[in-house]
Each structure stands twice: as structure tokens, then as C-alpha cells.
């Protein structure tokens, strides 16, 4: 089964898509579908990993994390003569 979706493209994107469709002998619809699939493949896993990390963080104790101020203070020592070891 498939679903129809309408996209509004700016002139430059439409022209680029038309040109690519012409030189690859593919339809603009096919290329747009391939691009959307690639976008989903590249982004879905990130969202899932973030959700899993947040869920894991929610069940841990506060002493298992280093607060932002401590990390930022450590990072500000990078590249200086007084560079500190990472906070643990």
C-alpha cells in the first residue's frame, strides 16, 4: 500500500531534482522517496538512542553523573598549563 503526499519545493530544489532525475533516468518521485528513506535511516536510530539513554538516566542515582558546571570547568582547562584530569 502507498500513500500520496504533496511537497512544496522551492525553485532551486525543484530544478536540482529535475536535473538529477534527467541524468539518472529516474523519476523525481523515485528520487524523493529514496532521499526520504535515507533521511529516516540516518535519523531514526539517533532518536531511539537518545530516548533509551534518557530512560536509563532516569533510573540511575544522581552520583552516577557529573554535573554540567564541573564538566565545563574541566573543559576550560584544556590546552592550558593547568589542564586538569577528567572529573570522575
Secondary structure, DSSP 8 states (H G I E B T S, - for coil): ----------HHHHHHHHHHHHHHT--HHHHHHHHHHHHHHHHHHHHHHHHHHHHHHHTS-GGGS--HHHHHHHHTTTTSTT------
